[in-house]
Amino acid sequence: MSGLLGLQAAFQDLLLGRDEGFRAAVQDTRKAGRDVLLGVYREAYALRLIEVLVEDFPGLIGLMGAERFDALARDYVAAHPSRHPSIRWFGRGLADFIAARPMSAARAALVDMARFEWALGEAFDAADAEPVALDAMLSLPGEAWGSLKFSLLPSVRRLDLGWAAPQAWQQREAVEAGSLAIESAAVPVAWIIWRPQLETQFRSMEADEAAAIDAARNGKSFPEICELLAAGGDEEQAALRAAGLLRAWIDQGMIAGLEYEAVS
């Protein structure tokens, strides 16, 4: 081991449990041996990461209780050391980590809660964008609708959840940790999460709206969305439904821009 960089790398390996080479560079003191001293740093590292997870996943704590969540968090810290310069993103893989374990109904509920809470955090931290006003849609020329596309706010997130995680999450502060109730949905429910200004919003969607918003996110035009909604049915009603959805998205601050090909 030589040089500051080598010493730092060895210390990192020690914290992450990859190597004990750094231990030889530490001396015992009169008050404590080196194993005790190094254990303090190991525990401090884990506690700081667990603290981040506690802040990001209060709904999970509500479902699991503090002790079970702490055990889960420590397993996650051991298996997924932080690799991003900001620990804000440390919990990104927690839902997948839970899902990789033997699955049960209770664990599936935890996965949905973790996915929902992480999406909330992503929406909150997404880039700012000013939603378009309703006047922008009302003032579109008639020919614009033939090629109209709309971009969504950077904060928009989409989830399909088999458990009522959003409803349970709203009750997280009203109950003791470990006693939060969560119900299973008869069929997976589509949810959308977005942040029009300073406060994150979320709501459920009907299946046709979810299909339409997914198409919009994938760059489909208004006529293509109308075709999707029609699906062999009434094209006029589908167009009215698509227009109504677009207006609702604008009213709720989900749309960041409207684009169309100008007719010369």
C-alpha positions in Angstrom: 0.0 0.0 0.0 1.6 3.3 -1.1 0.4 6.9 -1.5 -2.8 8.6 -0.4 -4.9 7.1 -3.3 -3.8 3.6 -2.4 -4.6 4.2 1.2 -8.0 5.6 0.4 -8.8 2.6 -1.9 -7.8 0.2 0.8 -10.0 1.9 3.3 -12.9 1.8 0.9 -12.3 -1.9 0.4 -12.4 -2.4 4.2 -15.7 -0.5 4.5 -17.2 -2.6 1.7 -16.0 -5.9 3.1 -13.9 -6.7 0.1 -10.4 -6.8 1.7 -8.7 -6.5 5.1 -5.4 -5.0 3.8 -6.1 -1.7 5.4 -6.3 -3.3 8.8 -2.5 -3.8 8.9 -2.0 0.0 8.5 -4.0 0.7 11.7 -2.4 0.5 15.1 -4.1 -0.4 18.4 -4.5 2.5 20.9 -4.5 2.4 24.7 -8.3 2.9 24.7 -9.3 0.5 21.9 -7.9 -2.1 19.5 -7.8 -1.5 15.8 -10.7 -3.9 15.2 -13.0 -1.8 17.5 -11.8 1.4 15.8 -12.4 0.1 12.3 -15.7 -1.3 13.3 -16.9 2.2 14.2 -16.2 3.4 10.7 -17.9 0.3 9.2 -21.0 0.9 11.3 -21.0 4.7 10.5 -20.8 4.0 6.8 -23.7 1.5 7.0 -25.8 3.8 9.2 -25.5 6.7 6.9 -26.7 4.6 3.9 -29.5 3.2 6.0 -30.5 6.7 7.0 -30.9 7.6 3.3 -33.2 4.5 2.8 -35.3 5.5 5.8 -35.9 8.9 4.3 -36.7 7.5 0.9 -39.0 4.6 2.0 -41.3 5.5 4.9 -44.1 3.5 3.4 -41.9 0.4 3.5 -41.2 1.0 7.2 -44.9 1.4 7.8 -45.5 -2.0 6.3 -42.4 -3.9 7.7 -41.7 -2.2 11.0 -38.4 -0.6 12.0 -36.5 -3.8 12.9 -37.4 -5.7 9.8 -36.7 -2.7 7.6 -33.3 -2.2 9.3 -32.4 -5.9 8.6 -33.5 -5.5 4.9 -31.5 -2.2 4.6 -28.3 -3.8 6.1 -28.6 -6.7 3.6 -29.0 -4.2 0.8 -26.0 -2.2 1.9 -23.9 -5.3 2.0 -25.1 -6.5 -1.4 -25.2 -3.1 -3.2 -22.5 -0.7 -2.0 -23.0 2.9 -3.1 -21.5 3.6 -6.5 -22.9 7.0 -7.3 -21.2 10.2 -6.3 -24.5 11.2 -4.6 -26.1 8.9 -2.1 -29.5 10.3 -3.2 -29.6 7.5 -5.7 -28.5 4.7 -3.4 -32.0 3.2 -3.1 -32.6 2.9 -6.8 -32.3 -0.9 -6.8 -34.1 -1.7 -3.5 -37.4 -2.8 -5.2 -35.5 -5.2 -7.5 -33.5 -6.4 -4.5 -36.7 -7.3 -2.6 -38.2 -8.8 -5.7 -35.2 -11.1 -6.2 -35.9 -12.8 -2.9 -38.5 -15.7 -2.7 -41.8 -14.1 -3.6 -44.9 -14.2 -1.6 -48.0 -12.0 -1.5 -46.5 -10.0 1.4 -43.3 -9.5 -0.5 -45.1 -8.5 -3.6 -46.8 -5.7 -1.6 -43.4 -4.5 -0.4 -42.1 -4.5 -4.0 -45.0 -2.3 -5.1 -44.5 0.1 -2.2 -40.8 0.4 -2.9 -41.4 1.0 -6.6 -44.0 3.7 -5.8 -41.9 5.5 -3.3 -38.9 5.5 -5.6 -41.0 6.9 -8.4 -42.2 9.6 -6.1 -38.6 10.6 -5.4 -37.6 10.5 -9.0 -40.5 12.7 -9.9 -39.7 15.2 -7.2 -36.0 15.4 -8.3 -36.7 15.5 -12.0 -35.8 18.6 -14.1 -38.1 21.5 -13.9 -40.3 22.3 -16.8 -43.2 24.8 -17.2 -46.4 23.1 -18.2 -48.2 24.5 -21.2 -51.4 26.5 -20.6 -54.8 25.4 -21.9 -54.7 28.4 -24.3 -51.9 26.7 -26.2 -54.3 23.8 -27.1 -57.3 26.0 -27.7 -55.3 28.2 -30.1 -54.0 25.4 -32.3 -54.9 25.8 -36.0 -57.1 23.1 -37.4 -54.4 21.6 -39.5 -52.2 21.0 -36.5 -54.2 18.1 -35.2 -53.2 15.9 -38.1 -49.5 15.8 -36.9 -49.8 17.0 -33.3 -47.4 15.5 -30.8 -47.0 16.4 -27.1 -44.1 16.1 -24.8 -44.7 15.3 -21.1 -43.0 16.8 -18.2 -39.6 15.3 -17.3 -41.1 14.3 -13.9 -43.8 12.0 -15.4 -43.5 8.4 -14.1 -45.8 5.4 -14.9 -46.5 2.4 -12.8 -48.8 -0.6 -12.9 -49.4 -1.8 -9.3 -51.0 -4.9 -8.1 -51.3 -3.6 -4.6 -52.8 -0.3 -3.3 -49.4 1.1 -2.4 -50.4 4.8 -3.1 -53.5 4.6 -0.8 -51.5 2.9 1.9 -48.6 5.4 1.6 -51.1 8.2 2.3 -51.8 6.7 5.7 -48.1 6.1 6.6 -48.0 8.9 9.3 -51.3 7.9 10.9 -50.2 4.5 12.1 -47.3 2.9 14.0 -44.4 1.4 12.0 -45.3 -2.2 11.1 -49.0 -1.7 11.3 -49.7 0.0 7.9 -52.4 -1.9 6.0 -52.3 -2.5 2.3 -54.9 -4.1 0.0 -54.4 -6.2 -3.1 -56.0 -4.9 -6.3 -58.3 -7.3 -8.2 -56.3 -6.4 -11.3 -53.2 -4.3 -11.7 -54.0 -0.6 -11.6 -52.3 2.0 -13.8 -50.8 5.0 -11.9 -49.2 8.2 -13.1 -46.9 10.4 -11.0 -45.8 13.9 -11.9 -44.6 17.2 -10.5 -46.2 20.2 -12.2 -44.7 22.7 -9.8 -43.3 22.2 -6.2 -45.6 19.4 -5.1 -45.6 15.9 -6.5 -49.0 14.6 -7.7 -50.3 11.0 -8.4 -53.5 9.4 -9.5 -54.8 6.2 -11.0 -55.9 5.9 -14.6 -58.3 3.9 -16.6 -56.7 1.4 -19.0 -57.4 3.5 -22.1 -55.8 6.6 -20.6 -52.8 4.6 -19.5 -52.4 3.3 -23.1 -52.8 6.8 -24.5 -50.2 8.3 -22.1 -47.8 5.5 -22.8 -48.2 6.2 -26.6 -47.6 9.9 -26.0 -44.4 9.1 -24.1 -43.3 7.0 -27.0 -43.7 9.9 -29.4 -47.0 8.9 -31.0 -49.1 11.6 -32.7 -52.6 12.6 -31.8 -54.1 10.7 -34.8 -52.1 7.6 -33.8 -53.5 7.8 -30.3 -57.0 8.2 -31.7 -56.5 5.0 -33.7 -55.2 3.3 -30.6 -58.3 4.3 -28.6 -60.7 3.4 -31.4 -59.3 -0.2 -31.8 -61.9 -1.1 -34.4 -64.6 0.8 -32.7 -66.2 4.3 -33.1 -63.4 6.6 -34.5 -65.4 9.8 -33.7 -65.8 8.8 -30.0 -62.1 7.8 -29.9 -61.1 11.3 -31.2 -63.4 13.0 -28.6 -61.9 10.8 -25.8 -58.3 11.6 -27.0 -59.1 15.3 -27.0 -60.6 15.1 -23.6 -57.6 13.3 -22.2 -55.2 15.9 -23.7 -57.2 18.7 -22.1 -57.2 16.9 -18.7 -53.4 16.4 -19.0 -53.0 20.1 -19.7 -55.3 21.1 -16.9 -53.4 18.9 -14.5 -50.0 20.3 -15.6 -48.5 17.1 -17.3 -47.8 18.5 -20.7 -44.5 20.4 -21.4 -45.0 21.1 -25.1 -47.1 20.8 -28.2 -45.5 20.2 -31.6 -46.9 19.9 -35.1 -45.8 20.2 -38.7 -46.7 23.5 -40.2 -48.6 23.3 -43.5 -47.1 25.6 -46.1 
